[in-house]
Amino acid sequence: MTKQKKFAASTMAVAAATAAVAPTAVSADTVDFTDVDESNSHYEGVQWLASKGIQGYEDGSFGVTKELTRPHAAIMFTKALGLDLVDKSEVGNYFNDIEPNDLYADYIATTGKAEIFKGKNGDFLPGKELSREQMASTLVNAFDLKSNGDKADIYLGNVTDTHKENVQILADLGITNQFDDFRPTETVTRGQFATFLKLSYEVAEQQGNVVESVRPLSKTVDVNGTLEFAINGEKDATDLSALKDAGYDVEFKASENVFDGNSTSTTGKVTANAGDEFTYQVVISKDGEEVAKTDRTSVTVENYETTVTEISSVDVQLGNITSTSGVLATGDNASLTVKGKTKASGEEVVDLTDKVEFKSNKPAIATVDSNGTIMQQGAKGDVTFTVGSGDVTKEVTLNAGNEAREISSKNSSIDPASLAMGTGTTAKAMLILKDQYGDIVKDATISSDSDVVSTVEGTFNEETNGYDVTLTAGQAAASGGVVLNANGVEVASITTEVKEPGEVASYKLTAPKSTLDLNSNTTSTELTLSSLDAEGFTVNSDIAIDGTDFVARSSDESVATVQNGTVKAEGTGQAVITVYQKDGAFEDEVASYGVNVVDSTPTISTVTFSELENVEATNGEVDVSELVGEITAMDPEGNKVKATIAEEASEEGAQDNKLVIKDENGNEIGTLLAVTSADAKFTAGTTNLQFDPEMSSESETLNLAVLDIDRKIIDSKSVEVSIK
């Protein structure tokens, strides 16, 4: 019940904190719209929407008879459901025809993310009104409405096939009474939509509030995992917090003390060892009365971090080069690296090398140790290595005992194969260097004895698995083949012509990176401006872009800035860097370069706290890591990322009452905040919170909160601390 959980968590919590929305009454704090009085059939719906923050027009009217636009519907859905507003920069993830700077792009993105509007062929169609049948589908999407099985007798002959089921659901639930003709293609008015929205909200609230049955879902549980259950025949796990917001009490019972040393729990959070077994039961009550409970169910405890569910690949590594030849040669320092999925990683592919076992079928040819290191034993032939964990296995077969590796000119290649250079300029080429078996060769020295150019240098590029070769022309014209050597072996030749270049006819702007990531070391890149003559010969290969003769500007400085030829990422999006040639008061465009800025920074999604309500501070110290369990984050692709509390030097990790939370790459993504009435600070290099005995009473309340990078609270917990 994914959408139902979203609705319950956002709207029911609001309803619990404020006055309940009664089906036939509105708040005393009404808004006086000039076109809606109490006699209007849509009065209650309009007033309900107004209570959610929906305003009318500047003339004081609500626009009750105006046709509803799709962007205005997005605003009403967002505010009525209390959805967190999505940044407008993300709208392109959901709709092709909406730009971040378009009006209401943030509200449109929000309903796209919530799958309320799914668009037509990826388009939101902001200029079109919302038809009644389209409205029916958006209401069902928004509130995850389900038919009650009544199958109302409504005419669907004029309803589009894709909307028939959703119109039927509205009829079954009494949200519409237009059974003879739903008028599906008519545009819905703002007043009609207010009524439909209010009725749908109330029905969804009622459906989500009533627990009729409950069943257990967990057959296994992580060593620090949480037991799950589902209500009312739903397939997905029920959101425990939403259920509690709806007024229910949930108790987990176990046959062993698996809940922080207890056999009962209100959260279902388990602390146990892999291999343990126990039975559990979920009991749901309301107002002190039991309403449903599960059967007792057996559960096995597993370590999800090491429970392998899929082996995606087994690679042969020769140092830091991946071999694809299937060959083991004399002198190879080879090893196996394994990637795949665990129960903890879900769909994310992770390194499994230290989580699997290795076995060789022919030890006389080659053996493999527990780290995946391969050792050839002298015999020649094929050897198969089996990699696995439990029933999940994968095999890789290699041919061993072959001759030592040598650089092969036949298997190596150069691009481009020909160059035209101006005297005194430089040019670039890419050399892919391989051995006789077709595997990449690294750590070679690239040289040339050619008289056509003055120098040749080669640097290995880890991203391309090739050598960036830089050729520098002398001051005299020359032509011929520039022969490249790798460790003294002739591997390639570039047909090169060096001549005195003509007049400048054009300019070329290049950079090593066209995509910059705010969550990496590639947040900047250097521009190179070259001038070419009419024949394409380089006149000047490195023109200064320092504002003297040439200046660079960005089309969007909120995305990328540029100074003295250095482009720096500022925010997500796309920008064009344009170079202009200065001529007194004039500037002429000469070249441009597109830059795409992304942000792979994960966002903290969930926090699991310990069930401990009371702790002792021995010598005034409390280790907060014992109170905070798992912190999970999601990257922009929706992959699960593990987050940890940093244990670093004071200036980086411990900052008085704060600890930095970092992702797997060591990037800061949030903060753990500790608040007490006493003077308490974290000890540098630890997760220990130190209370000042002179400033503390015998018992203090410790309030912990996990904040995301924007300092919004993800979750919080209070614990009583006894100062010893």
N, C-alpha and C positions, 0 to 999 in steps of 0.2 A: 504493500500500500504506500508506495513512494510519495505520490502527490498528497495523499491524505495525511501523511505524517508532516509534510511541509505545511499544509493548511492548519493542522492541529497545533503544531509548535508555534506558529506565528500568530494565529488569530485567537485560538482558545486561551492562550496566555493573556492576551489583551482583554478578552472577555472576562477572565477571572479577576483581573486587576481593576476593572471598571464595572459599570453597570451592565448586566446581561441584556442582550438584544431581544426583546420580547416580540413575538410574532405579530401582534396587533397594536403595539404602542410605540411611541417615539420619545426621545429624551425631552425633558422640559427645556433644555437649551436648544431650541429650534432656531433655524435661520429663516428670515423672512425674505423669500424670493418673490419678486413682483408677479411672476406668472404661475405660481403654485400656492394654492391655499388648501385648507383642510378638506374641501369638497373635491379636490382633484384625486382621481383614482391612483395617481402615482405619488401622492404626498408623502406617504410613509417611506417609500423607497428613496425619494429624493432627500428627505431629512436624514435617513440612515446614512446615505452616501456623504452628506454634508458633515455628519459626525465623524466620518473617516478622513476628512480633510479635503473633500472635493468642493471646489468653489464654482460659482456661476460666472456670468459675464459682467463686464464693467457697468452695464446699465442696470444691474441689480436682479436680472433674471437668471433662471437656471437653464433656460433654453429647452424646456420640457418637450416641446414639439419639434425641435430641430433634429435633423438626421444625424446619427452618431457617426463620427469619423473613426477610423481604426486607431490613429494615434491617441485620441481621447479615450477610447476603450482601454488602451494599454495603461493610461494613467489611472483610470478607475479601478482596473484589476489590481494594479500595484498597491494602491492605497487601501483598497478594501481588504486585501489579503495581508497587508502589513509586510510585504516583501522587501528585503534589503535591496536598495537600488544598485544596479550593476553599472559600472563605469561605462560611459558612452563609447570609449575606445574599443570596447569588446563587441559592439553591435555587429561588426562584420563577421563574427563567429557564427551568427544566427541568420542574418539576412543579407542578400546580395545588393539590394537596392537602397540601403540606408547607409549614410556616411556619418562618422562621429560628430560632425558639426551640424547635422540636421536637427531641426527642432524636435524635442522629445526623444532623442536617440537613446538616452539612458533608460527611459521607461519602456521603450520598444525592446531594447536589449534585455531588460528584466523579464518581460513576458516571454521573450524567446528562450532565455535560459530556463525558465520555469515550464517550458513546453506548453504554454497556454495558446500562443499563436505559433503555428508551425509553418506558415507561409505557403505560397503556391510556387513550386519549382524554385524554392529558396528565396522568393521575394515576399516582402511584407505588404506591398501595395498601399503605401500611405495615402495616396490620393483617392482611394476608393472607400465608399461607405461600407458598413458592416451589415450584411443581410441577416434576416432572422434565423435562417438555417445555419449560417456561419456562427452566429451568436450562440446557438445551441451547442455546437461543438466546442467553442471556447469555454463555455460554462462547465461542460463535462470535464474538459482538460484541466481547468483551474481548480475544481473542487473534487476531482476524481469521483464523480457521481456514479452510483451503481443503481441499476433497476431493482426495485423491491419485488419484482416478479409478477406484478399485477397485470401487466400487458394491457394497458388502456387502449380502448378502441379509437385510435386516432387515424385519420386519413393521411397516408404517406405517398399517394400516387404522384403528387407534384413536388416531392422533396428529392433533391439530388441524392444519388446512391450513397455517396460518402458521408452524408449527414443524417441519413434515415435512422440509424441506430441511436444517435444522440438526441434527435427530436423525440423518439419513442421514450427515451429515459426521462426527459423533461415531463412528458405526459404521465408516465408511470408514477412519478414522484409528486404530481400535482403542481408542478412549477408552471405549467401551462394548462389552460382549459379550452384552447382553440382546437377542439378535436375534429370538427368538420372541415376546417381549412386553416392550417397553421400559417398560411401566407408566407411561405419559406423564402421567396425571393424579394420580398419587400424589405426596404432598409429600416432597421430598428431605430427608434427615436431615443433621445437621451432619457426621457421619462420612462419609456418602456424598459430600457436597459437597467435603470435604477431599480425598478420593481423586480425584474428577473434576477438581478445580482443579489438583492436582499433575500429573496426567496431561496435561491440556490445556497447562499451562505447558511441560512437557518437549517435547510435540509442536510447539508454536509455536516454541520455542527452536531445535529441529532444523530446522523449515521456514525460519526466518529466518537460520540459520547457514550454509546450503548455497547457494552461488552456482553455478547451473548454466549461466546464459547472461547476457549483458549487451548492451544496445543503446543507441546514442546518442539523445538527445532534442533537443538544441539545434540548431536551424537558424539561429537568430539569438542574439546575446548582447549584453548591455548593455556600455557602454564600461568599466564597473567591475563587471561581472556575473560569474556563476559558471556554468560549463558543467555540464550535467545529463545523467544517464543512468539507466536502469532495469534491474533484474536480473530474471531468471526470468520474462520475459514480462509483468511488471507494467506497468500503464498510467501510474502516477504515478512521479515522480522518487524515486530511492533516497536515503535519509538517509545521507550519507557518514560522519558520526560514528558512527552505529549499526553500519555495516558495519565500520568500524575497530575498534569495541568487540568485534565478533565475531571479531577476529583476522585480518582481511584487510588487505592493502596495496593502495592505489589509486594509479595513476600516470596523469596526463594528459599526452599528447604532442601537440605542435602543430608545424605547418610554419613558423611564425614565432615570434619571441621575444615572445609576448603575455603571459607570466606574469612580470611585474615584470622584464622584460628577459631572461627565460629561455624555452626551448622546452619545458621539462618542469615539472610541478607536482604536488604531492600534494593540493591543494585545488581546482584548477580555476578559481581566481580570476583573471579576465582584467583586464589594463590595456592598453587599445588605443584607437584613434580611430574615430569613426563613419565607416563606409564601408570600413574595412579588411576583408579577407577572408583566411581561412586554413582549413586542415583540421586536425581533431583526432581523437584516438583515446584510448579509455580502456582501460587494462590492469589487471586485478584478479589479485592473487597471494595465496597463503597459504603460509606456511612456506617462502618462497623459490621456490615453484612457481607458474607461471602457470596460472590456472584458467579465465579467460575474457577476451576482448577484443572491442572493437567494430570494425566496419569504419571506415575513414577517412572522415570526414564533413566536408563543406564548411560553413563558418559565416560569416555576415556580421555585422559589428559595427554595432550601432545605439545611438543615444542614447535610451534608454527614456524619459527625462524629456521628450523632445520628440517622440517617436513617437506620434502621435495614433491611437487605435484607434476612437474614437467621439465624435461631436459631439452632445451631448444637447440643447443649446439655444443660440439666438442671440437675445439681448435688446437692445432699443433703450433706451438710457439718456438721459434728459433731466436732466443733472446727476446727482443721486443718486436720481432717481425712474425706475422702469421703466415705459416707455410700452407700452400694449397696444392702442392705437388703429390702428396701422399708418399713422400720418399724420406727415409732416414739415411743420411750419408755419414761416412767416417768423419769423426771429429765434431759431429753435431751435439750441441747442448740443447736438447729438445725437452719440452714439457707439454702437458695437456692442460688446457683451461676450459672450464665447463660453465655454461650459462643456462639459465632456465628460470623456473618459477617455484616459489614456496607458498605454503598456506598464508604466511605473513605478507608476502609481496603481492599476492593476488594476481593481477594480470601484468604486473611489472616484471620484466626480465632482469635478474640479478646474477651476480657471480656465485656459482655453486661449488667452486673448486674445493673449498674446505668443508663441504657438506656431503660429499659423495665418496664412495669407495672405488678404487681402481684395481683392475685385474688383467693380467696378460694370459693369453691362451697358449703361448709358446715362450716360456722363460729362457730357453736356450738362445732365442733370437734377441729378445729384449724384455726387460722387466720394468715395472713402474711402481714408484713408492707412493705413500699416502698423500704426498703433496702434488702428485701428478708428474714428477720428474722421471723421464725415460732414460734407461741405461741399456745400451746395446751390449750384448754378451758375446758376440763373435760370430754366431751362425748367421747365414744369409737367408732371406725369404720373407714371406708375408707374416705379419703378426697382428692379431686383433686384440685391441684393448676394450674391455667392457667397463663402462662407467655407470654407476647406479646408486640408488638409495631405495631399499625395499623393492617394490615391484616396478619402480620407474628406472629404466635402463636405456642406454644408447651405446652403440659400438662404433669404433673407428679402426680401419685396417690400414697399416702402413707397410711399405716394402723396405726392409732394413739391409744393412751391410753394403751399401753402394759407395762408389768412389767419392773422395772428398770434393766439396763444392768448389767450382771455379766460375769466374765471371764469363758470361757468354755474350759475344757480340750479336750472335744470331737471335737470341731472345730479348736483347735490349733494344730500345727505340729512342728516337729524339723527335721533339716537336717544338718549333717548326723545323723542316729539313733545309730551309733556305732563309737567308736574312739579307736585307738591304740596309746598310748603315752609313751614316755620315761620318766623316773623319772626326776623331775625338769623342765620339758618342758611345753609349752602351746599349746593349740589346739583351733580351732574356730568352731562354729556351728551357724546356723541361726534358730531362733525361731520366727514363725509366730503366733502371739497371737490374738485370736478372742473371741467375746462374743457369747451368746447363739443364736443371730440372724445372726451370720456370718460376722459381721463388725469388722474391725481392732480395736484393743485396744492399745492405746498409754499411756505413762506416768505411766507404771507399774514398780515396783521394782522387779528385777530378783535375786533370791537367791537359795541356796541349802544347805542342812544339811548333804550331803554325806561325808563319810570318804574316798572315793576312790580318790578324788582330794582335794587339799588344799583350793582353792578359785574358785568362779564362779562370773563373772561380766557380766551384760547385758546392752548394749547401743542401743537406738532406732536409726534405720537407715532410714532417710527420703526418700531415693531413693527406697529402697526395701519394705518399710512399715513393716519391721521386726526388731528383736533385734539381734545385733551381740553379741553372747555369747562367752566369753573367759574363758576357763577352764585351770587352772594351776595345774599340778601334783605335789605331794609331792616327798620326796626323797626315799620313800619306795614303793616297788611293791604292787599293789593292783588291784582288779577287782570287777566289779559289776555295778549296775545301778546308774547313777547320776540323782537323781530326781530334776527337776527344778520347782521352785515355782514362781508365779507371784502374788504379793500382798498377799502372804501367801497361795495361792491356787495352789495345785499340777497340773501342766499342761502338763508335758512331762518328759520322762526319756531317758537317753543316756547310752547304754551299753558300758562301758569303761574298758579297760585293761591298767594298768600302770605297766611297767616292766623296769628293768635295760636294757637299750638298748645295742645292740652289737656294732661291729665296724661300722664305717661310710661306707655305700655302695653307696650312691647317695646324690645329693643335689636338692633342690627345691627352685625356685625363684618366688616370688609372689609380687603383688602390688595392692593397692585398685583401681587404675585407669589404664585402658589400652588405653583409649582415652583421650587426653588432648586438650583443646581448648584455643587458643591464645586470644580469646575474652571473657574470663571468669576468675573465681577464680581458676579453675582447670588447672593451667599451670605447675604444678609439682606434683609428686607423690613419695612416699617413698618405696624403695625396701625392702623386707624381705627375707633373705637367711636362709634356714633350711637344716640341714643334717639328713639323714635317714639311718637306718640300713637295712639289707637285707630283714627283715620282714615288713618294712614300719614304724617301730617305730621311733619317733623323737629323735635324739641324742642331737641336739642343735637347738632350735627354733628361735634364733635371733643371727646370726653370723654377726659380724661387717664387713662391706664392706668399709674399710677405707684406703685400699692400703697397709696395713701391711702384712696380710696373704692372703687376697682376694681383688681383684681390679675389678671394673666394667668399661666397655668401650662401647661406642655407635658405631653402624655401619655407622651412618651418623650424624655428629655433627651439620650439618646445619638444621637438623630436631629436634634432641634432644641431650642434653648433660647430663652427669651423674657425680656426685661428692659426695663421701662419702655416697653412697646409695640413693641420691636424684636425681631423673630424672627431668630435666627441659625442657619444650618445647621451641624450637627456631624458627622453621619454619614448614610449612605444609609438610606432607608426612609421611612415615613410617620408623621406625628404629628398630633395634634389639639391646637390651641391653644384653651384655654377661658378665658373671662373671668368672674370672679366679683365680685359686689357685696358689699362688706364691711358688716356690721352688728354692731358690737361683736365678740363672739366667734364670730359666725356668718358664713358665706359662702354666697351663693346664686348658682348658675350663671345667667348672663344671655345669653351668646352663645358660639359656637365657630367655628373656622376650620380647615380641613384644609390641611396642608402636605406636599408630596412633595419629598424631597431625593434628588437623583441625583448621580452622579459620572462625568463624561465624561473623566476623566484617562486618557490612554493608558498602556499598560504596555509596557515594552521587551520585544521578543520575540526579536530576533536582532541579532548584531553580526558584522561582517566585518572582520577584521584584515588588514593587509598581510602578504605572505609574507616580508618582510625579516626576516632573522635577526640581522643585524649593521648598526649605523648609527654614524655619526660625529657627535660632539657638538662642532661648531665653536664655539670660544670658550666651551665648556662648555654649549651650548644644544642641545636636541633639540625639534623641532616634533612633538608627539605626534599631531597631526592627520594627518601623513603615515603614521602607523602604524595609525591607526584609519580604516577605510573607512566603509561605510554602517552606520548604527544605525537599525533599524526598530522601530516600536512599533505596537501595535494598540489602537484605542479599544474601548469596551464593545460597540459594534455589530459589531465584527470588521473594521472598515475599517483599511487600512494608513495609518500616519501617519509622516512623516519626522521624525526627531529629529536634533538638532545639538548639538555641544559649544559651550557658551557662551564667548564671548570678551568679557568684561566687566571692570568694575572689580574690584579685589581682593575687596572685601567681598561682591560678588554672584557673581562668576564664579570667579576663582582663589582658592583657599583652601589655601595651603601646597602639599600634594601632591594636591589634589582639584580637579576641574573639574566644574561643573554641566552636566548634560545636559537640554535643554529640548525641548518639542514645538513644533509649528508656531505655536502661540499664545503662545509664550514662557513656558509653565508648566514648572516643574521636575518632571522625571519620573525622574531618576536621577543617577548620579555616575560620572565616570571617575577611578579611583584609580591613582596612580603610586607604586610602592614600590621603593625602592633601599636598599642598605646605606649609601649616602652621604647627605650633606645636600643634597637637591634640592627646589626649590620652583618653582611656576609663576610666570612673570612676569605681572603684572597687565595685562589687556587683550589677552593673547595666549594661544596654546596652546603656548607654549615652556616647556619644563622646563629650569631653570637649575641645573646642578651647581656646587657650591662646589669650585674646583680644589684648595684647601688640604685639603679633607676627602675628596677623591675619589682613587681609584687610576687608573691609565691605562685600565683596563677595568672597567666596572660592569655588573651585570645589572639591567635595568629590567623590573619586573613591572607589567603593565597589567591592570586589571580593570574591566569595566563592571558597575555595580551598579544594580539597580532602586530604586524609591522606598523599598522596605522593606529596602534594603541587602543584598539577596540577589544573588549573583554570577550574571550572565547568561552571560558568557564572559570568558576571560583569555588573556594571551599574555606570553611572556618574550622579551626582545631584549637582545643584548649591545651595549653602548655603549662606543665608543672615545672617551675624553676628549681633545680636541685643544686 
